[in-house]
């Protein structure tokens, strides 16, 4: 599996999850409901969900951001649920977040400041 990034000009890039981390800014969780429902009911898997974002950054191993207190995982698996869901299994399809990060093959929403400051 690789992360696919499709640019507005239709240029496509692929990134290995174990080598790169993606940061997606002003990111909206999108799903094609009819296709997701069919998969949920037993049809073969096909692309039916994605994340649209205004801007993204690709981070290497030295720059990895780890999940902090207040951040939360999100997931999409149409065999289990035809919607994007949070840890409470709430439907968050269509929701928009300031920052979504990849963590290997998983995703999490950043809910706070990850900057360290010296005091």
Secondary structure as UniProt FT lines:
FT   STRAND          2..6
FT   TURN            8..9
FT   STRAND          12..16
FT   TURN            17..19
FT   STRAND          21..31
FT   HELIX           33..40
FT   TURN            41..42
FT   STRAND          49..59
FT   HELIX           61..63
FT   TURN            69..70
FT   STRAND          72..77
FT   TURN            78..80
FT   STRAND          81..86
FT   TURN            87..88
FT   TURN            93..94
FT   STRAND          96..103
FT   TURN            104..105
FT   STRAND          106..109
//
